[in-house]
Amino acid sequence: SYDLASSLRAANNGVSAGSLRDSASQEEHPIRVQLSRAGRASLEEMLSLQIRTPTGAAPRLEELAEPYYDQGFASLYRFNGLRVITISASMQSTPRDDGAPPLGMRQINQIVQQEFDLLKADDPGLTLAVGGSYSSQQQTADRMGIAALVAASLIYLILLVQFRSYVLPLFVLLTLLFSALGVVFGLRLHDYALSVATAVSLVGLFGVAVNDAIIFIDFINKAPREKNDHFAHLLEGARLRLRPILLTTITTVVGLLPMAVGLCGHSSLWSPFAVCFCYG
């Protein structure tokens, strides 16, 4: 078997036979002895290869071996004593069909996870570890969640100083909850994943929502009112501030709606950005 493998390796890859020095350029050129291209152009030609043996016999390869086709790994890797198979791929943002949003990393990883669950049913010892851009995206989302909590705390402290009340800042922050619910609904409806672009849009959306709430509450606090008629005062303030708040919201939504629904084509970056603003 060793002689057979050596003969095949020499026929396909060649063997080094020294080097030739060019006197003009003073460079050395390696010399490799190899089977001619016609002799290794097809399997039939390779099977007719004569294998030299120490006894002087020269049988053909087809007399010593029978070819068959099978799948295998070029290299085997291990990590912590366990065999590891690494699979990598580049994602292309192509739509599923005409008019559909492009595939994202979340959808692709869900498909991979479903296929892996089928494999794990036959071999319970298998484990799956996801890395690459998807893993980085998940880590970024976790960090942005922490940053959002810190930002909400800072907003509360600033409003606490402005309104001199512990309760009024909570009403302002309540608008962020309603905006977040709208964003989740919009992303689910259009089948978009939470990404860095959507997180950036949340920052702008929360700023608009907080500004509207601050203006509304500040207007009610400064407006004259009777001491015991708080509910009527709130209704009057809401009536007076409803029109400017609606105008601000409608102009933002109408401007971003074509991008959100993909009238001129879907974008994996800007369409989720617009969806967050419109639904939030």
VENNORHU-V720156 format. One record per backbone hydrogen bond with DSSP energy under -0.5 kcal/mol. NH is the residue of the N-H (numbers start at 1). CO is the residue of the C=O. E is the energy in kcal/mol with one decimal. If there is no record, write none. Layout:
BEGIN
[[NH & CO & E] [NH & CO & E]]
END
This chain:
BEGIN
[[5 & 1 & -2.5] [6 & 2 & -2.6] [7 & 3 & -2.3] [8 & 4 & -2.1] [9 & 5 & -2.4] [10 & 6 & -2.4] [11 & 7 & -2.2] [12 & 8 & -2.2] [13 & 9 & -2.4] [14 & 9 & -0.9] [14 & 10 & -0.6] [15 & 33 & -2.1] [17 & 31 & -3.2] [20 & 29 & -3.2] [22 & 20 & -0.5] [22 & 27 & -3.4] [23 & 21 & -0.7] [26 & 22 & -1.8] [27 & 22 & -0.6] [29 & 20 & -3.3] [30 & 28 & -0.5] [31 & 18 & -2.7] [32 & 30 & -0.5] [33 & 15 & -2.6] [34 & 32 & -0.5] [35 & 11 & -1.0] [40 & 36 & -0.8] [40 & 37 & -0.6] [41 & 38 & -0.9] [46 & 42 & -1.7] [47 & 43 & -2.2] [48 & 44 & -1.0] [49 & 46 & -1.5] [51 & 59 & -3.0] [52 & 50 & -0.6] [53 & 57 & -1.7] [56 & 53 & -1.9] [61 & 49 & -2.0] [62 & 47 & -2.1] [63 & 60 & -1.2] [64 & 60 & -0.6] [64 & 61 & -1.2] [65 & 61 & -2.1] [67 & 65 & -0.5] [77 & 84 & -0.9] [79 & 82 & -2.8] [82 & 79 & -1.6] [84 & 77 & -3.1] [86 & 84 & -0.5] [87 & 85 & -0.5] [94 & 92 & -2.2] [96 & 101 & -0.8] [100 & 97 & -1.9] [103 & 94 & -1.2] [108 & 104 & -2.1] [109 & 105 & -2.4] [110 & 106 & -1.8] [111 & 107 & -1.9] [112 & 108 & -2.3] [113 & 109 & -2.4] [114 & 110 & -2.1] [115 & 111 & -2.2] [116 & 112 & -2.3] [117 & 113 & -2.1] [118 & 114 & -1.3] [119 & 115 & -1.5] [120 & 116 & -2.8] [121 & 117 & -1.3] [122 & 118 & -0.7] [122 & 119 & -0.7] [123 & 119 & -1.7] [126 & 123 & -1.8] [134 & 131 & -0.6] [135 & 131 & -0.7] [136 & 132 & -1.9] [137 & 133 & -2.4] [138 & 134 & -2.1] [139 & 135 & -2.2] [140 & 136 & -2.4] [141 & 137 & -2.2] [142 & 138 & -2.0] [143 & 139 & -2.2] [144 & 140 & -2.5] [145 & 141 & -1.8] [146 & 142 & -1.7] [147 & 143 & -2.5] [148 & 144 & -2.4] [149 & 145 & -1.7] [150 & 146 & -2.1] [151 & 147 & -2.6] [152 & 148 & -2.5] [153 & 149 & -2.0] [154 & 150 & -2.2] [155 & 151 & -2.6] [156 & 152 & -2.2] [157 & 153 & -2.1] [158 & 154 & -2.3] [159 & 155 & -2.6] [160 & 156 & -2.2] [161 & 157 & -1.7] [162 & 158 & -2.0] [163 & 159 & -3.1] [164 & 160 & -1.4] [170 & 167 & -0.8] [171 & 167 & -1.3] [172 & 168 & -1.6] [173 & 169 & -2.5] [174 & 170 & -1.4] [175 & 171 & -0.7] [175 & 172 & -1.0] [176 & 172 & -0.5] [176 & 173 & -0.7] [177 & 173 & -1.0] [178 & 174 & -1.6] [179 & 175 & -2.1] [180 & 176 & -2.5] [181 & 177 & -2.1] [182 & 178 & -1.8] [183 & 179 & -2.0] [184 & 180 & -2.4] [185 & 181 & -2.1] [186 & 182 & -2.3] [187 & 183 & -2.7] [188 & 184 & -2.2] [189 & 185 & -2.4] [190 & 186 & -2.1] [191 & 187 & -0.7] [192 & 187 & -2.5] [195 & 193 & -0.5] [199 & 195 & -2.0] [200 & 196 & -2.2] [201 & 197 & -2.1] [202 & 198 & -1.9] [203 & 199 & -1.3] [204 & 200 & -1.5] [205 & 201 & -2.7] [206 & 202 & -2.9] [207 & 203 & -1.7] [208 & 204 & -1.8] [209 & 205 & -2.6] [210 & 206 & -2.7] [211 & 207 & -2.1] [212 & 208 & -2.3] [213 & 209 & -2.0] [214 & 210 & -2.7] [215 & 211 & -2.6] [216 & 212 & -2.2] [217 & 213 & -2.6] [218 & 214 & -2.7] [219 & 215 & -2.1] [220 & 216 & -1.9] [221 & 217 & -2.3] [222 & 218 & -1.8] [223 & 219 & -1.3] [229 & 226 & -0.6] [230 & 228 & -0.5] [233 & 229 & -1.3] [234 & 230 & -2.1] [235 & 231 & -2.2] [236 & 232 & -2.2] [237 & 233 & -2.2] [238 & 234 & -2.5] [239 & 235 & -2.1] [240 & 236 & -2.0] [241 & 237 & -2.0] [242 & 238 & -1.2] [243 & 239 & -0.6] [245 & 241 & -1.7] [246 & 242 & -2.5] [247 & 243 & -2.4] [248 & 244 & -2.0] [249 & 245 & -2.2] [250 & 246 & -3.2] [251 & 247 & -2.2] [252 & 248 & -1.5] [253 & 249 & -2.6] [254 & 250 & -2.9] [255 & 251 & -1.6] [256 & 252 & -1.6] [257 & 253 & -1.7] [258 & 254 & -0.6] [260 & 256 & -2.0] [261 & 257 & -2.4] [262 & 258 & -0.9] [263 & 258 & -2.2] [265 & 262 & -0.9] [271 & 267 & -1.4] [272 & 267 & -0.5] [273 & 269 & -0.7] [274 & 270 & -2.4] [275 & 271 & -2.3] [276 & 272 & -2.0] [277 & 273 & -1.3] [278 & 274 & -2.5] [279 & 275 & -2.4] [280 & 276 & -1.7]]
END
